[in-house]
Each structure stands twice: as C-alpha cells, then as structure tokens.
Amino acid sequence: MPVKSTKRLTSTKRQKRALTIPSPGRKGNIKVTLEGWLNAAKVALIEEGIGGVVVDRLATRLKVTRGGFYHHFESMHSLLEALLADWQKTNRFIPEQLNTSTVQATLDSFRKVTDNLVHEAEFDPQYDLAIREWARISQPVADVVHAVDQKRIEAIRKLYIGFGYKAKDALIRARVMYWHQIGYYSIGVHETVKERESNVSTYMEVLGGEKYLAALSQES
C-alpha cells in the first residue's frame, strides 16, 4: 500500500501546481473570491513553502492588487488559519464513514483506505508534506498536525480492532502502518501508479497481518 506520487516534493525540488481561480459569479469590485485566495495560498505553500505565502506574492499570482485580500481576510494570520483548516478538512488520509461493524465490512474499509492512498483520491501527499514542513517552524501548526496524526492513527486502529486484534496490538499495528506511509512519502520514493497497484496486495498482507489474511480467506 505505501505509495509515492509521480509528483515530487523535496527540499531541493518542489512540485509545480496549476492555480484554479473560481469566478466571482457576479459583477462588482470583487475580482477574486475567498476560495481563489485560499487556492493561491495552497499552491504557494506547496511550491515555495510557508515563506511564499505572503499577500504581495499571492496578489501577483492572482494578477490583482493586494487590496482585494482584505475584503476576505482581516490579516495574514486569518489566511493562515483558513489554510490550516482547509488541510484538516479536505486532505483525507482516511476516507470518511469507514464501517468496522463486521470483519467483512472492515475488509472493505481497509481496501477503501488503500485505494485512497494508491490513487490519491482524497489525499494529496504533497499538501501534507508542505504542512509538515511548516510545522517544523511553528509550534501551533505542529500541535494541529500532531492532533490530526493521532486522529488518523485512531481510525486505523479501529480497522485492526475490526479484524479482531486486541487493543494494544491494534494500536501498534496502526502506528506502524501510518508512520510507514508518511515516511514513504517523506523520503521521496518514486513509483508509477501501475507499480503501486502491482505491489498493493503484498503490502496489505504484510501490514494487515494474520487476521487480515484470515478475513481474506473467509471471503474466498
């Protein structure tokens, strides 16, 4: 299941992103919506790091004056809070509404998590890495990242509980799976989607363990 996007983000080479600027939807003085400014901040964060998320640079990206920024945000701090909130809300390592009520439901949910990571359906690893880089120099951001990490690990732990693992075993397996996946992105391993898909069943067997294999055999 560990995967790495064909798009790379390292300390020496950052990914370029297309900037989507939604239409204001009505005539008037507002040339760029709040979402447009937020999209520009996200692109700047991924491409340049948090040092690139400043009003003047964002305005240049959006081809507008900086005055429009203050129509949506009281300050740069307000934008940064909105950017962090966007990451928490939209960048889903774990898809919503996983079902662990039965072993079969847990198996389906485990596959759903795996598919999300392999195909980056709801999870953008480059966005995640950019936020983590920011967290290295900001304790409040680091606190948020830590809380999100714990929430993700808890969701994975519930999957292992659903397979029938005891509480401590489930927690340790969840940590191994999550830390392994984040580390996989961080070290910059490169695989094509085809390579990811060809390796996924083996990774699931290794990370899922004997109770995952038992659930798989019951399905056959």
C-alpha positions as CSV (number, residue, x, y, z in Angstrom):
1,M,0.0,0.0,0.0
2,P,2.8,2.5,0.5
3,V,2.9,4.8,-2.5
4,K,4.6,7.9,-3.7
5,S,3.0,10.3,-6.2
6,T,4.7,10.8,-9.5
7,K,4.7,14.4,-8.4
8,R,7.7,15.1,-6.1
9,L,8.2,17.5,-3.3
10,T,11.6,17.6,-1.6
11,S,13.8,20.2,-0.1
12,T,15.5,20.7,-3.5
13,K,12.7,20.2,-6.0
14,R,9.2,21.3,-5.5
15,Q,6.2,20.4,-7.5
16,K,4.5,23.0,-9.7
17,R,0.8,23.3,-9.3
18,A,-1.9,24.7,-11.6
19,L,-3.8,27.5,-9.8
20,T,-7.6,27.4,-10.1
21,I,-9.3,30.7,-9.6
22,P,-13.1,30.4,-9.3
23,S,-15.2,33.1,-10.9
24,P,-16.7,35.6,-8.5
25,G,-20.1,34.7,-10.0
26,R,-21.4,38.3,-10.1
27,K,-20.3,41.7,-11.4
28,G,-18.7,44.1,-9.0
29,N,-15.4,45.0,-7.4
30,I,-14.5,41.5,-6.2
31,K,-12.2,40.0,-8.8
32,V,-11.0,37.0,-6.7
33,T,-13.2,35.0,-4.2
34,L,-12.0,33.9,-0.8
35,E,-11.6,30.4,-2.3
36,G,-9.3,31.9,-5.0
37,W,-7.1,33.5,-2.4
38,L,-7.0,30.2,-0.4
39,N,-6.2,28.2,-3.6
40,A,-3.3,30.6,-4.3
41,A,-2.0,30.2,-0.7
42,K,-2.2,26.4,-1.0
43,V,-0.2,26.5,-4.3
44,A,2.3,28.8,-2.9
45,L,2.8,26.6,0.2
46,I,3.4,23.6,-1.9
47,E,5.7,25.3,-4.4
48,E,7.6,27.6,-2.1
49,G,6.9,26.7,1.5
50,I,5.3,28.9,4.1
51,G,7.8,31.8,3.2
52,G,5.9,32.1,-0.1
53,V,2.5,32.7,1.5
54,V,2.5,36.4,1.7
55,V,0.0,38.9,0.4
56,D,2.1,40.6,-2.3
57,R,3.2,37.3,-3.8
58,L,-0.4,35.9,-3.7
59,A,-1.7,39.0,-5.4
60,T,0.9,38.6,-8.1
61,R,-0.1,35.0,-8.7
62,L,-3.7,36.1,-8.9
63,K,-2.9,39.1,-11.1
64,V,-4.7,41.6,-8.8
65,T,-3.8,44.2,-6.3
66,R,-3.4,43.3,-2.6
67,G,-6.5,45.4,-1.7
68,G,-8.8,42.5,-2.5
69,F,-7.2,40.3,0.1
70,Y,-8.5,42.4,2.9
71,H,-12.1,42.1,1.7
72,H,-11.9,38.4,2.7
73,F,-9.3,38.3,5.5
74,E,-8.6,40.6,8.4
75,S,-4.9,39.7,8.3
76,M,-2.4,37.2,7.1
77,H,-2.9,35.3,10.3
78,S,-6.5,34.8,9.3
79,L,-5.5,33.4,5.9
80,L,-3.0,31.0,7.5
81,E,-5.7,29.8,9.9
82,A,-8.0,29.2,7.0
83,L,-5.3,27.3,5.1
84,L,-4.6,25.0,8.0
85,A,-8.4,24.4,8.4
86,D,-8.6,23.6,4.7
87,W,-5.9,21.0,5.1
88,Q,-7.6,19.4,8.0
89,K,-11.0,19.3,6.2
90,T,-10.1,18.3,2.7
91,N,-6.9,16.3,2.8
92,R,-8.3,13.0,4.0
93,F,-5.7,10.3,4.7
94,I,-8.6,8.2,5.9
95,P,-11.9,8.4,3.9
96,E,-15.0,9.3,5.9
97,Q,-17.5,6.8,7.3
98,L,-15.5,3.6,7.4
99,N,-17.5,0.6,8.6
100,T,-15.9,-1.8,11.0
101,S,-19.1,-3.5,12.3
102,T,-18.2,-6.9,10.8
103,V,-15.0,-8.5,9.6
104,Q,-16.2,-8.2,6.0
105,A,-17.1,-4.6,6.4
106,T,-13.7,-4.0,7.9
107,L,-12.0,-5.7,5.0
108,D,-14.0,-3.4,2.6
109,S,-12.9,-0.4,4.6
110,F,-9.3,-1.4,4.6
111,R,-9.4,-1.6,0.9
112,K,-11.1,1.8,0.7
113,V,-8.2,3.3,2.7
114,T,-5.7,1.6,0.5
115,D,-7.4,2.7,-2.7
116,N,-7.5,6.3,-1.4
117,L,-3.7,6.3,-0.9
118,V,-2.7,4.4,-4.0
119,H,-4.8,6.7,-6.3
120,E,-4.6,9.8,-4.1
121,A,-8.4,10.1,-4.4
122,E,-8.9,12.4,-1.4
123,F,-5.4,12.6,-0.1
124,D,-2.7,14.9,-1.5
125,P,0.7,13.8,-0.1
126,Q,2.4,17.0,-1.4
127,Y,-0.1,19.2,0.5
128,D,0.6,17.0,3.6
129,L,4.3,17.3,3.3
130,A,4.1,21.1,2.9
131,I,2.0,21.4,6.0
132,R,4.5,19.2,7.9
133,E,7.4,21.4,6.7
134,W,5.5,24.4,8.0
135,A,5.0,22.7,11.3
136,R,8.8,22.4,11.9
137,I,9.0,26.2,12.4
138,S,5.5,26.8,14.0
139,Q,4.6,25.1,17.3
140,P,0.8,25.9,16.9
141,V,0.9,24.2,13.5
142,A,2.9,21.3,14.9
143,D,0.2,20.9,17.6
144,V,-2.5,20.7,14.9
145,V,-0.5,18.2,12.8
146,H,0.0,16.1,15.9
147,A,-3.7,16.1,16.7
148,V,-4.5,15.1,13.1
149,D,-1.9,12.3,13.2
150,Q,-3.5,10.9,16.3
151,K,-6.9,11.1,14.8
152,R,-5.8,9.2,11.7
153,I,-4.0,6.6,13.8
154,E,-7.1,6.1,15.8
155,A,-9.2,5.5,12.7
156,I,-6.6,2.9,11.5
157,R,-6.6,1.3,15.0
158,K,-10.4,0.7,14.7
159,L,-9.8,-1.2,11.4
160,Y,-7.4,-3.5,13.2
161,I,-9.9,-3.9,16.1
162,G,-12.5,-4.8,13.4
163,F,-10.2,-7.6,12.2
164,G,-10.1,-8.9,15.7
165,Y,-6.8,-7.7,17.1
166,K,-6.5,-6.9,20.8
167,A,-6.4,-3.3,21.8
168,K,-2.6,-2.9,22.2
169,D,-1.8,-5.0,19.1
170,A,-4.3,-2.9,17.1
171,L,-2.7,0.4,18.3
172,I,0.9,-0.7,17.5
173,R,-0.1,-2.0,14.0
174,A,-2.0,1.2,13.3
175,R,1.2,3.2,14.3
176,V,3.4,1.0,12.1
177,M,1.0,1.4,9.1
178,Y,0.7,5.2,9.5
179,W,4.3,6.1,10.3
180,H,5.4,3.8,7.5
181,Q,3.1,5.5,5.0
182,I,4.1,9.1,6.0
183,G,7.7,8.1,5.9
184,Y,7.3,6.6,2.5
185,Y,6.2,10.0,1.2
186,S,8.8,11.9,3.1
187,I,11.9,10.0,1.8
188,G,10.6,10.6,-1.8
189,V,10.3,7.0,-3.1
190,H,9.1,7.1,-6.7
191,E,6.6,4.6,-8.2
192,T,4.2,4.7,-11.1
193,V,0.5,4.1,-10.5
194,K,1.0,0.7,-12.2
195,E,3.8,-0.2,-9.8
196,R,1.7,0.8,-6.8
197,E,-1.2,-1.3,-8.0
198,S,1.0,-4.3,-8.6
199,N,2.5,-4.1,-5.1
200,V,-0.6,-3.3,-3.1
201,S,-1.8,-6.8,-2.3
202,T,1.6,-7.7,-0.8
203,Y,1.7,-4.6,1.3
204,M,-1.8,-5.2,2.6
205,E,-0.8,-8.8,3.6
206,V,2.3,-7.5,5.4
207,L,0.5,-4.6,7.2
208,G,-2.7,-6.4,7.7
209,G,-1.2,-9.4,9.4
210,E,-2.7,-12.8,10.2
211,K,-6.1,-11.6,11.0
212,Y,-6.4,-9.7,7.7
213,L,-5.3,-12.9,5.9
214,A,-7.9,-14.9,7.9
215,A,-10.6,-12.4,6.8
216,L,-9.4,-12.6,3.2
217,S,-9.6,-16.4,3.3
218,Q,-13.2,-16.3,4.6
219,E,-14.1,-14.1,1.7
220,S,-12.8,-16.6,-0.9
